[in-house]
Structures are given as C-alpha cells and as structure tokens.
Amino acid sequence: QVQLVESGGGLVQAGGSLRLSCSFSGRMFTFRTVAWFRQPPGNQRELVAAQALGGSSHYTDSVKGRFTISRNNNDRNTFYLQMNNLKPEDTGVYYCSAEVKSRYSDLISGRLSELDFWGQGTQVTVAS
C-alpha cells in the first residue's frame, strides 16, 4: 500500500502564502506524474496543478501565476505546492496524488481524472 503523507495546510489571510508538502518513504520506484487536487466546500474535487517527471507543469487557470508545483531535487518522490497571493476561493481540502506511470498528458487533457496514489488531505482556509 502506497500512502502519501501531506503537510502544510492551515489558516491564512487573503494575500498570504502557504507551502504544501507531500512525501512518500518508499524507494522502490519514482513517481513519473505528481499532482495536487483540491475540493472546495460543497464542490467537486478539481485538478490544481500537475507535473511530469521531465518538469512539464500544468496549472488550472485560476491559480496560474500564484501557485507553483515542484519536486525535491534530492528525493523526486517528495513534491510541493507553493501557494502565494491566496484568495478566499482557494479554500478547500488539498490532496496530493501521484502515479508511477507517465499519465501527465492524460491528466491535464481530462482523459484521466485521478492518479493511483493519494495523500490524506490537508485543509487550507483563506480568510478575507
């Protein structure tokens, strides 16, 4: 069972920043596709950002220029979501997700709605 461990959520004022982290202790393989999803209150889960192992990145329009997905250079199975200039509409439960297979294109095109492995979710609340 692959379990991703998230950290970094919390309460922040609008305009503030948070950095979410996602890690996996196993060393048997490298995730070729990593992503962050969020589920706003009363809404469906949505893709926020995704990254392929080669570095290609994708962001949903509402977070472009404010959020950055990245990986740890020394441990490619640890990845982050830097969130700047947060807005109240960014409030929700954020989930990290990953897959060993190269599913980046399928994910960002919408042909694939989820990856194999998930974190437990972390609450992000942005106060106005």
ZAGULO-139512 format. One line per field, with one value per atom (N, C-alpha, C): chain; z, x, y. Coordinates in Angstrom, 1 decimal, always signed. Last residue first. Layout:
N
cadena [A|...]
z [Z|...]
x [X|...]
y [Y|...]
//
This chain:
128
cadena [A|A|A|A|A|A|A|A|A|A|A|A|A|A|A|A|A|A|A|A|A|A|A|A|A|A|A|A|A|A|A|A|A|A|A|A|A|A|A|A|A|A|A|A|A|A|A|A|A|A|A|A|A|A|A|A|A|A|A|A|A|A|A|A|A|A|A|A|A|A|A|A|A|A|A|A|A|A|A|A|A|A|A|A|A|A|A|A|A|A|A|A|A|A|A|A|A|A|A|A|A|A|A|A|A|A|A|A|A|A|A|A|A|A|A|A|A|A|A|A|A|A|A|A|A|A|A|A|A|A|A|A|A|A|A|A|A|A|A|A|A|A|A|A|A|A|A|A|A|A|A|A|A|A|A|A|A|A|A|A|A|A|A|A|A|A|A|A|A|A|A|A|A|A|A|A|A|A|A|A|A|A|A|A|A|A|A|A|A|A|A|A|A|A|A|A|A|A|A|A|A|A|A|A|A|A|A|A|A|A|A|A|A|A|A|A|A|A|A|A|A|A|A|A|A|A|A|A|A|A|A|A|A|A|A|A|A|A|A|A|A|A|A|A|A|A|A|A|A|A|A|A|A|A|A|A|A|A|A|A|A|A|A|A|A|A|A|A|A|A|A|A|A|A|A|A|A|A|A|A|A|A|A|A|A|A|A|A|A|A|A|A|A|A|A|A|A|A|A|A|A|A|A|A|A|A|A|A|A|A|A|A|A|A|A|A|A|A|A|A|A|A|A|A|A|A|A|A|A|A|A|A|A|A|A|A|A|A|A|A|A|A|A|A|A|A|A|A|A|A|A|A|A|A|A|A|A|A|A|A|A|A|A|A|A|A|A|A|A|A|A|A|A|A|A|A|A|A|A|A|A|A|A|A]
z [+4.4|+3.7|+4.6|+4.8|+5.4|+4.6|+3.6|+3.4|+3.8|+4.5|+4.7|+4.5|+3.7|+3.5|+3.6|+5.1|+4.9|+4.7|+3.3|+4.3|+4.0|+2.6|+2.5|+3.6|+2.5|+3.3|+3.2|-0.9|+0.4|+1.2|-3.3|-2.7|-1.3|-6.5|-5.0|-4.5|-9.2|-8.3|-6.8|-10.2|-10.2|-9.2|-12.1|-10.9|-11.1|-14.6|-13.6|-12.3|-18.0|-16.7|-15.6|-19.9|-20.2|-18.9|-19.3|-18.8|-19.1|-19.9|-21.0|-20.5|-17.7|-18.0|-19.1|-17.8|-16.6|-17.0|-20.1|-19.9|-18.8|-19.6|-20.7|-20.6|-17.3|-17.3|-18.4|-16.8|-17.1|-17.2|-16.6|-17.2|-17.6|-13.5|-14.9|-15.4|-10.7|-11.3|-12.8|-9.4|-10.1|-10.7|-6.9|-7.8|-8.4|-5.1|-5.8|-6.7|-2.3|-3.3|-3.9|-1.8|-1.8|-2.8|+0.2|-0.8|-0.7|+0.8|+1.2|+0.0|+0.7|+0.4|+1.0|-0.7|+0.4|+0.0|-2.8|-2.8|-1.6|-2.4|-3.2|-3.4|-0.9|-0.2|-1.1|-2.1|-2.2|-1.4|-1.8|-1.7|-1.6|-2.7|-3.0|-2.9|-3.3|-3.0|-3.3|-2.6|-2.9|-2.4|-3.7|-3.2|-3.6|-3.2|-3.9|-3.1|-3.8|-3.1|-3.9|-3.2|-4.0|-3.2|-3.3|-2.4|-3.3|-5.1|-4.6|-3.6|-5.5|-6.5|-6.1|-3.7|-3.5|-4.4|-4.4|-3.9|-3.6|-5.4|-6.3|-5.8|-4.9|-4.2|-5.1|-7.3|-6.6|-5.9|-7.6|-7.7|-7.0|-8.6|-8.2|-8.5|-7.6|-8.2|-7.7|-7.9|-7.4|-8.2|-9.4|-8.0|-7.3|-12.1|-11.7|-10.1|-12.0|-12.8|-12.3|-10.8|-9.9|-10.7|-12.7|-11.5|-10.6|-14.6|-14.9|-13.6|-13.3|-13.6|-13.7|-14.8|-13.7|-14.2|-15.3|-15.8|-14.5|-16.5|-15.4|-16.0|-17.1|-17.6|-16.6|-15.9|-15.5|-16.1|-16.3|-17.0|-16.7|-14.8|-14.3|-15.0|-14.8|-15.3|-14.7|-12.6|-13.2|-13.6|-11.9|-12.2|-12.8|-10.0|-10.7|-10.9|-9.5|-9.4|-10.1|-10.3|-10.5|-10.4|-7.9|-9.1|-9.1|-6.5|-6.5|-7.9|-6.3|-6.6|-6.6|-3.3|-4.7|-5.0|-0.7|-1.5|-3.0|-0.5|+0.3|-0.7|-2.9|-2.2|-1.5|-3.1|-3.1|-2.3|-5.3|-4.2|-4.3|-6.1|-6.3|-5.1|-7.6|-6.4|-6.9|-8.7|-8.9|-7.6|-10.8|-9.5|-9.7|-12.5|-12.6|-11.1|-11.9|-13.1|-13.2|-8.9|-9.5|-10.7|-8.8|-8.8|-9.5|-6.4|-7.7|-7.6|-3.9|-4.9|-6.3|-1.6|-2.6|-3.7|+0.5|-0.3|-1.3|+1.6|+2.2|+1.4|+0.3|+0.3|+0.7|+0.7|+0.7|+0.7|+0.2|+0.0|-0.1|+1.4|+1.1|+1.0|+0.7|+1.0|+0.6|+1.9|+1.1|+1.6|+1.6|+2.3|+1.3|+2.1|+1.4|+2.3|+1.7|+2.3|+1.5|+0.5|+0.2|+0.7|+3.3|+1.9|+1.6|+6.0|+5.5|+4.0|+6.7|+6.3|+5.8|+8.3|+8.1|+7.8|+6.6|+7.7|+7.3|+5.5|+5.4|+6.6|+5.8|+5.4|+5.3|+4.4|+5.5|+4.9|+3.6|+3.3|+4.6|+2.4|+3.6|+3.3|+0.6|+0.6|+1.8|+0.6|+1.2|+1.2|-1.0|-1.1|-0.4|+0.0|+0.0|+0.0]
x [-10.9|-11.0|-10.7|-8.9|-9.8|-9.8|-8.6|-8.1|-9.2|-7.6|-8.6|-8.0|-7.0|-6.4|-7.6|-6.4|-7.3|-6.5|-5.3|-5.0|-5.8|-5.1|-5.8|-5.4|-3.7|-4.9|-5.7|-2.7|-2.5|-3.8|-2.7|-3.3|-2.8|-2.2|-1.9|-2.3|-3.1|-3.2|-3.1|-5.2|-4.0|-4.1|-8.0|-7.3|-6.1|-9.0|-9.5|-8.8|-8.1|-7.9|-8.2|-8.7|-8.9|-8.8|-7.8|-9.1|-9.5|-5.4|-6.4|-7.8|-3.9|-4.2|-5.2|-3.9|-4.4|-4.8|-2.6|-4.0|-4.6|-0.1|-0.9|-2.4|+0.8|+0.6|-0.3|+1.4|+0.0|-0.3|+3.6|+3.6|+2.1|+3.3|+3.2|+3.2|+3.2|+4.4|+4.4|+1.5|+1.5|+2.8|-0.2|+1.0|+0.7|-1.3|-1.6|-0.4|-2.6|-1.5|-1.8|-5.3|-4.8|-3.6|-7.0|-6.0|-5.4|-10.0|-9.1|-8.2|-10.2|-10.7|-9.7|-9.9|-10.2|-10.7|-9.6|-8.7|-9.0|-11.3|-11.8|-10.8|-9.7|-10.8|-11.3|-6.3|-7.6|-8.7|-2.8|-4.0|-5.3|-0.2|-1.4|-2.7|+1.0|+1.2|-0.1|+1.9|+0.7|+0.9|+3.7|+3.8|+2.6|+3.6|+2.8|+2.9|+5.9|+5.4|+4.4|+7.2|+6.9|+6.1|+9.2|+8.7|+8.4|+10.4|+9.1|+8.5|+12.9|+11.9|+10.5|+15.1|+14.1|+12.9|+16.6|+17.3|+16.4|+14.8|+15.8|+16.6|+11.4|+12.7|+13.7|+9.4|+9.8|+11.1|+6.4|+7.9|+8.2|+4.1|+4.4|+5.8|+2.9|+4.0|+4.1|+0.5|+0.9|+2.0|+0.2|+0.2|+0.7|+0.3|+1.0|+1.0|-2.9|-1.7|-1.1|-5.2|-4.0|-2.8|-7.2|-7.4|-6.2|-6.5|-6.4|-6.4|-4.3|-5.7|-5.6|-1.2|-2.0|-3.4|+1.5|+0.2|-0.5|+4.9|+3.9|+2.6|+7.7|+6.5|+5.4|+9.6|+9.5|+8.3|+9.8|+10.7|+10.6|+7.7|+9.0|+10.0|+5.0|+5.7|+7.1|+2.6|+3.9|+4.4|-0.2|+0.4|+1.8|-2.8|-1.5|-1.0|-5.6|-5.0|-3.7|-8.6|-7.1|-6.6|-11.1|-10.6|-9.1|-14.1|-12.6|-12.2|-17.0|-16.3|-14.8|-18.3|-17.9|-17.2|-18.6|-19.8|-19.5|-15.4|-16.7|-17.9|-13.2|-13.8|-15.0|-10.6|-12.1|-12.6|-7.8|-8.5|-10.0|-4.7|-6.1|-6.6|-1.6|-2.3|-3.8|+0.7|-0.4|-0.9|+3.0|+2.6|+1.6|+4.4|+3.4|+3.0|+6.4|+6.5|+5.5|+7.9|+6.6|+6.9|+10.0|+9.9|+8.6|+10.5|+10.2|+10.1|+11.3|+11.3|+11.1|+11.3|+12.4|+12.4|+8.9|+9.4|+10.4|+7.8|+9.0|+9.6|+6.7|+6.5|+7.8|+5.0|+6.2|+5.8|+4.3|+3.8|+5.0|+3.4|+4.4|+3.7|+2.5|+2.1|+3.2|+2.8|+3.5|+3.1|+1.2|+1.3|+2.1|+0.6|+1.2|+1.2|-1.9|-0.8|-0.3|-4.1|-2.8|-1.6|-6.1|-6.0|-4.8|-4.6|-5.3|-5.1|-4.9|-4.1|-5.0|-4.7|-5.5|-4.6|-3.4|-3.7|-4.6|-0.9|-2.2|-2.3|+1.4|+1.5|+0.2|+1.6|+1.7|+1.6|+0.9|+0.9|+1.1|+2.1|+1.9|+2.0|+0.8|+1.5|+1.1|+1.2|+0.5|+1.4|+0.6|+1.4|+0.6|+0.8|+0.0|+0.9]
y [+36.2|+37.5|+38.7|+33.4|+34.3|+35.6|+30.2|+31.6|+32.6|+27.1|+28.1|+29.5|+23.9|+25.2|+26.2|+20.7|+21.8|+23.1|+17.9|+18.9|+20.1|+14.4|+15.7|+16.6|+12.1|+12.1|+13.4|+11.3|+11.7|+11.8|+8.5|+9.8|+10.0|+7.0|+7.1|+8.5|+7.1|+5.9|+6.1|+9.9|+9.1|+7.9|+11.0|+10.7|+9.8|+11.3|+12.2|+12.0|+11.5|+10.8|+11.8|+13.3|+11.9|+11.0|+15.8|+15.4|+14.0|+16.7|+16.7|+16.4|+16.2|+17.6|+17.7|+13.3|+14.0|+15.4|+12.6|+12.2|+13.0|+13.8|+14.2|+13.8|+12.2|+13.7|+14.2|+9.7|+9.9|+11.4|+7.4|+8.7|+9.0|+5.6|+5.7|+7.2|+6.1|+5.7|+5.8|+8.9|+7.7|+7.3|+10.9|+10.5|+9.2|+13.7|+12.5|+12.2|+15.6|+15.3|+13.9|+17.7|+16.4|+16.3|+20.1|+19.8|+18.4|+21.4|+20.4|+20.0|+25.1|+23.7|+22.7|+28.3|+27.5|+26.1|+30.0|+28.9|+27.9|+32.1|+31.0|+29.8|+33.9|+33.1|+31.9|+33.5|+34.1|+33.3|+34.1|+33.3|+34.1|+34.7|+35.6|+34.8|+31.3|+32.7|+33.5|+28.2|+29.0|+30.4|+25.5|+26.8|+27.6|+22.2|+23.2|+24.5|+19.5|+20.7|+21.4|+16.2|+17.3|+18.3|+13.4|+14.5|+15.7|+11.8|+11.4|+12.4|+12.7|+13.0|+12.6|+14.0|+13.0|+13.3|+16.2|+15.0|+13.8|+18.0|+17.6|+16.3|+17.9|+17.9|+17.3|+19.6|+18.4|+18.7|+21.8|+21.5|+20.2|+24.2|+22.8|+22.5|+27.2|+26.6|+25.1|+29.9|+28.6|+28.0|+32.2|+32.3|+31.0|+31.7|+32.9|+33.0|+30.1|+30.4|+31.8|+29.5|+29.6|+30.0|+29.4|+30.3|+30.4|+27.5|+28.9|+29.8|+24.9|+25.4|+26.9|+24.1|+24.7|+25.0|+22.0|+22.4|+23.0|+21.3|+21.6|+22.2|+19.3|+20.0|+20.1|+17.6|+19.0|+19.8|+15.0|+15.8|+17.3|+14.0|+13.8|+14.7|+16.5|+15.3|+15.2|+17.8|+17.9|+16.5|+19.9|+18.6|+18.8|+21.5|+21.5|+20.1|+21.0|+22.3|+22.5|+19.4|+19.4|+20.8|+19.1|+19.6|+19.5|+17.7|+17.8|+18.3|+19.8|+18.6|+18.8|+21.5|+21.4|+20.1|+22.1|+21.9|+21.7|+23.7|+23.3|+23.2|+22.3|+23.4|+22.9|+20.2|+20.1|+21.2|+19.8|+20.4|+20.2|+18.2|+18.4|+19.2|+18.0|+18.5|+18.7|+15.4|+16.4|+16.8|+13.6|+14.1|+15.2|+11.0|+12.0|+12.4|+9.2|+10.0|+11.1|+8.4|+8.8|+9.6|+5.7|+7.1|+7.5|+2.9|+3.5|+5.0|+2.3|+1.2|+1.7|+3.7|+4.0|+3.0|+5.3|+4.2|+4.6|+7.5|+7.0|+5.9|+10.5|+9.0|+8.4|+13.6|+12.7|+11.3|+16.9|+15.6|+14.7|+20.2|+19.2|+17.8|+23.5|+22.2|+21.2|+26.7|+25.7|+24.3|+29.8|+28.5|+27.6|+33.3|+32.2|+31.0|+36.0|+35.3|+34.1|+37.0|+37.6|+36.9|+36.4|+36.7|+37.4|+34.6|+35.7|+35.8|+31.1|+32.2|+33.4|+28.0|+29.2|+30.4|+25.0|+25.9|+27.0|+22.6|+23.3|+24.2|+21.0|+22.4|+23.2|+17.7|+18.6|+20.0|+14.2|+15.6|+16.4|+11.2|+12.0|+13.5|+8.4|+9.7|+10.5|+5.1|+6.2|+7.4|+2.1|+3.3|+4.4|-1.2|+0.0|+1.2]
//
